[in-house]
Amino acid sequence: MFNLFRKKKDSEPAGSFPVTTDIHSHILPGIDDGSPDIATSLKLVQGFYDLGYKKLVATPHVIGDFYRNTPEIINAKLESLKDACAAAGIDIQLSAAAEYMLDDYFLDLLKKEQLLTVHENLLLTELPYSVPASNVEELVFAIITSGYKPILAHPERYFYYHHNFSEYERLKELGFSLQVNLLSLTGYYGSPVAKAAKYIFENDLADFVGTDMHHARHLENLSSNATNIILNKYIAGKAFNNF
């Protein structure tokens, strides 16, 4: 399994951005709560490029009650963004998967169709924010027995795990890989989320990182010097295998 940390080269500046591949963003135009249009998408992709990113995997939401995005919808938006980037001269590798909410609609999809993966059989998933899922064990079992390896997006943001950080070890034992949002480390989502994110890193539980990029505010915060210092503290020097 790969992860999204790369080892810095001696020739790189000490403050260089420590990640070059993103597996979690909402940069496809007009299909979820991320970029509303192609012009915004281009600005976000340009921001990634300026930070030093080489590859982006766009992951629009698939949620039964809100965003029933299909592979056809997602891939059509991907092609339009690729064309726009080529016309704008932005040389970056783009692909698309999805961020699947683990709801009843997801279970139907799991039975009926091939799901969009980040890489090979790696499937990006998320849990509800408001209440813990009562059937996490069954969900993971269904995903794994269907041939996928589940990545859980931003576990540090589920407040119901904040009272007991050992739940992160349990999620790993169940079969999840954990993907932490970069901005979680900075306090962008609040101090409880930052505390949880730092626990995950300090206990070597993070398998992947992502931007969860939705809008210009995310890009602005990600591009700040203060963020760069924090990210280099937790991420720089970790092993990174490209894909």
N, C-alpha and C positions, 0 to 999 in steps of 0.2 A: 504494500500500500504506500502511496505517495503522501506527502504532506506539503503544505504551502509555505514552508520556511526555507529560505535559501542561505547558504553560507556566504558571507561577504568575502570578496577577493581583496588581497592586500592592496591592490591598486585603487580600490574604491574609496571615496571620501568617508570619513568616520560617520558623517551624518546622512549618508544616502538612505533612501527609502528601502526598508528591508524586505519588501515583498514585490514580486514581479508578475504573479499570476493571481487573478481573483476568481473565485468560484461562486460568489453570491452577490448578485446585483439586480436592480430593477430598472435597467437602462433601455429596454425595448419600449418603443413609443406607444402609449395609448391602450395598454391592455391590463394594467393593474394600478396600484397606488403609487407607482414610480413615475418615470418620465411621461409627461402628457403628450409630447409631440417630438417629431424628428429633430427639430432645432435644439431642443433641450437635451435629447439623447446625444447629439454631436458634441455639445458643450461638456457633458459628463465624460464621454469617451476621450475628448481632448485633455480633460483634467487627469484622467488615468494615465494617458500617454506622457503628459508633462511630469508626472510623479515617477515615471520609469517603468510602468507596467508594460508587459509584452503580450500577455494573453488575458482575455476576459471571457468568462462563461456567464452569460445573462441567465437569470433564474426567476422569471415572472411567477407570481403566485398562482397556484391552483387550489382554490378553496370552493367547496360545494355551494356555499351560500352567497358567494360574491364573484369569484373569478373562475369560470369553468373553461379555462384556456386549454385548447387542444394542441397536439403537436403541429397540426396544420397552421393554426393561428400563430403559434410561437415562431415557427420556421419562416413564415411569410414576413413577419416583423423583423426577424433576424436578417433576412435577405435585403429588406429595405434599408436597414441600418448599415449593412456591409456596403451597399451601393453608395450611400451617403458619405460614409467614411472614405471610400475610394475617391469619390468626387472632391472631397475636402483635403485629400492628400494625407490622411491620418493612417499611418502604417502600423496597424495593431491587429493581432489575431483575434477574431470573434467567433464564438460558438454559443449555443443555447441549450439549456436544460430547463428545469423548473424547480420551484420550491413547493413541495406538496404538504399541505396541511393534513395531519393524520386524523381525518374525520370519516364519516360513513361513505361519503362520495369517493374518497381515496380508496377505500376497501373495494368499492365497485370497480374502480379503474384498475386496481391491482389484479383483479380477476379477469378483466376483459381486454386489456390492451397493453402494448409495450410502452413503458414509461420512459421519459426523457432523463438521461443520466448525465452527471457532471463529467464523468470519465469512466469508460467501460461499464461496470455495474454499480458505480457509486451513486446513490440516490439521495438528494438533498431533501430533508423533511423538516417540519416544524410542528410544535405542539401548541394548543390554545394558551393564550396569555392569562385568561381570567381564572380558570380552574384546572387542576391537574387532570389529565386523562386517566380514567379508571381502568383502562385496558391496555396499558403500555406494553406489558409482557406479550399479550396476544398480537398486538400490532407489530412488534419487532419480529416475532416468530413468523408471522405471515409474510413480512418483507423478505426475511432471510430465506425462507423455504420457497419463495418465488424467484430466488436467484440474485437478489440485490443485496448490497451492503449499505445500510442506512447511515447517513450523516445527519446528526441533529443540529440544526441551525441555532445559533445563539442561546445555548442552555443557560448562560449567565443572566438572561433577561426574564426567565420564568421566575417570578417572585416567590412562588410556592416552594422553590428549592432553597431559598435564602436562609431558612431557619435550620437547615441541615445539609451542609455541604457534602456529606457522605453520599448524598443522592447522586452526585456526579460520578462517583466510583460505581454505584449501582447501574447507572445508565450504560457505562462502559461494559460492565459485566453482562448486561442484557444483550449487547451487540452493537450499540451505537458508537460511531466515531463522533467526537465533539468538535464543532466549528465555532470559534469565538469571533465576535465582531471586533474589528480593530478599535473602533471608537469606544467600545465598552471599557477598554483599559484607561481611557482618558477622563472618565467621569461624564461623558456626553449624555448618557442615559441615567445619570444619578450615581451617588456614592454606593448604594447597595449593589448595583450592577457592577460597578468597578471593583468592589471588594470580591464579588463572586468570580469575575473574570481573572483577577490576579491569583485567586486561590487555584483556579483551574491550571493556569500557567505554572505557578510555583510548585504544583504537585504533579507536573508532567502529564496532565490529562488532556491537553489540547492536541488534537490531531490535525486540524485545519484552521485557517483564519479566513475571514472574508470582510468585505467592506459593507455589505448590505446597502449599497448605494441606492438611494431613492431620488435625491434632489441636490440642488446647489449647496444647501446648508451642510450636507454630509461632506461634499467635496471640499468646501471651505475649511471645515474643521479638520479633515484628513490631511489637508495641505499645510497646516500650520507648523511652525517650528516646535511649539510645545508638544504637539502630537508626535512629531518625528523623534524627539528625545525620548518620550515614553515608549514608543514602539521599538526603538533600537535597544532600550533597556531590556525588554521582555522577549524580543524576537530575533534581533541580529545575532548571527553566529550559529543559529540552529540549522540542522541539516535540511536541505530542500532538494527534492527530486522532481524535476520537471516532467511534464507529460504532453 
